[in-house]
Amino acid sequence: MDAQVKHSTTISDEATLRGLYEPPMELAVLKQLDRLDPHCRNFLPIRLLP
């Protein structure tokens, strides 16, 4: 089988993308944040350093 697979479908909207995957599990949805908490704000600069 080829290592590279060419796809003929272009995903141009959220509905098409969501149609490719199962809905997220409830636990994953509960972990979703609507803003960065202090821990996230402290963690991100560490990961972004060169």
N, C-alpha and C positions, 0 to 999 in steps of 0.2 A: 504494500500500500504506500502511496506517495506521502512524504512528510508534509508537503504543502497541499492543502485542500482549498480549492477556489469555490466561493459561494456566489450564487447568482442573485441572492436576495439582499437588498439594501434595507437596513433598518432606519426608517426615517421619522418614527414617532414612538412615544412611550408605550402606546397600546401594543404595537408590534413587538417591541422588546419584552414586555411583560407576558405576552403570549408564548414566548419561548421557554419560560421558566415556571415552575410551580410557585404558588404564593408563599411568602415567607412564613416560617413557623411563628406561633404566638410569642414565644420567648424572645425571638430576634426582634419582633416589633416592639416589645416592651423595653428593650435595651436602646431603642432609637432615641437620640437626643434632638431637641429642636434648637439647641444652642450649645456652645462649648462651655462646660463647667470649668472651675479653676484647675482641676487635675489635667484636663485636656489642654488648656491654655499653657500650662507649665510643660507638658510633655512635647507638644509640637515644636517649639523652638529647638529642643535638644535634637529631634529627628531631622530638622532642616539644616543643621550646621554642616558645612562642607567637610 
